[in-house]
């Protein structure tokens, strides 16, 4: 499956290169003398093959806890900042931490988000990934407001506990589990419940899951719109998801009107009392305060669903994989959670105070983000000519800050190719050297919620099961992280009761 995804993704890149080549050519012509002036200051590098440049080399599969051959070779040849030709356009690739931080911190000042055109048709014009300026600030603030309030609530913790316990119970009597699939089902269940108050077994929940899986396939498909193509199916699935959310919104508006006249803001009042979900918030006072349109409300729901589903599931899988490889870290983690469990009554659920005691758990999650690299790089574009340490980045060029390279840079980290959660306690400056959630105005709004989710999950996992990786498994960057065999685990219960 992973090979099929990569093959399709390469096709996407190839098609994108052909679609963009003429635009790139005419852009170069328009720059004319300006390009000639700065060319002597351009970083060293190469353009690769005609039309497709070096895109295929950049995206060649490699272990996600390795920079990959492309980055290693190019950094040794040209330095940590070099030029290339990627995704159909001239590009600057940065493996330099200081420059990467500058890119992330100067959103809309020197750089702006610039994702391949094919993604626009799938994500929609109001997606947080694509919008900029005041609209991005508005939508992000709405997401941050809800997530910051939710991560510490008893309702969210109770939902998490129920899903964790259900997963542990479902493994009873089984000797093997395909964990990456289980992780995706877990995160999807949590997201639809938190965002829309939909139980995974509900008919509408099953419909959302089916459409969302089709929607996800569009991200690694050829951008060709014809009946039956994965891209066309993804665009239609996105439209159906939008319609489903709108139906739920309409139903809630009708209920609100029938129960409280025209006081629609009562929806958000219910949420403040511990009842409600994200849709309640954006349909109530919070949405009114920010002036969200219906389309913006739908888009932000789907954005959070996307981020909370795919990336969190991948991080869960990486945690399980690395802990199986490093038994000392696993034992230390287990001891921390045993201590927390001993401090509580039998069957007493976890709470916010328990989470705040999970210091080593936090270190394990941070180290997994550094070592596993859920996100390899992001897409940016220079708004104007930029001078950096004697190098010139021309206006209009794509700029790719490479997180993987800085996370595994021996100049920044001691023994970077080792999974070492203790480094986060020994070197307090590690936080400034790792950028798994991006940074600046586009810092991932859901990272705090994901950390709570993962900490609760690890608590239940390490207290209830032992596991080993079956077969020759490894996390591969395609460039999205995949497991060749779905991360098949051999599992064994620690005792007969599920905590």
MOMOFEN-V785458 format. One record per run of one state. SS is the DSSP state (2 for helix, 1 for strand, 0 for the rest). FROM is the first residue (numbers start at 1). TO is the last residue. If there is no record, write none. Layout:
BEGIN
ss | from | to
SS | FROM | TO
SS | FROM | TO
END
This chain:
BEGIN
ss | from | to
0 | 1 | 1
2 | 2 | 31
0 | 32 | 32
2 | 33 | 41
0 | 42 | 44
1 | 45 | 45
0 | 46 | 48
1 | 49 | 49
0 | 50 | 52
1 | 53 | 53
0 | 54 | 54
2 | 55 | 58
0 | 59 | 61
1 | 62 | 63
0 | 64 | 68
2 | 69 | 78
0 | 79 | 80
1 | 81 | 86
0 | 87 | 88
1 | 89 | 94
0 | 95 | 96
2 | 97 | 105
0 | 106 | 106
1 | 107 | 107
0 | 108 | 110
1 | 111 | 113
0 | 114 | 116
2 | 117 | 123
0 | 124 | 132
2 | 133 | 150
0 | 151 | 153
2 | 154 | 170
0 | 171 | 175
1 | 176 | 178
2 | 179 | 196
0 | 197 | 202
2 | 203 | 220
0 | 221 | 229
2 | 230 | 260
0 | 261 | 265
2 | 266 | 272
0 | 273 | 277
2 | 278 | 283
0 | 284 | 284
2 | 285 | 290
0 | 291 | 293
2 | 294 | 325
0 | 326 | 326
2 | 327 | 342
0 | 343 | 351
2 | 352 | 356
0 | 357 | 358
2 | 359 | 372
0 | 373 | 376
1 | 377 | 377
0 | 378 | 379
1 | 380 | 382
0 | 383 | 385
1 | 386 | 388
0 | 389 | 390
1 | 391 | 393
0 | 394 | 397
1 | 398 | 402
2 | 403 | 407
0 | 408 | 422
2 | 423 | 426
0 | 427 | 427
2 | 428 | 433
0 | 434 | 439
2 | 440 | 442
0 | 443 | 446
2 | 447 | 464
1 | 465 | 469
0 | 470 | 474
1 | 475 | 477
0 | 478 | 480
1 | 481 | 483
0 | 484 | 487
1 | 488 | 493
0 | 494 | 499
END
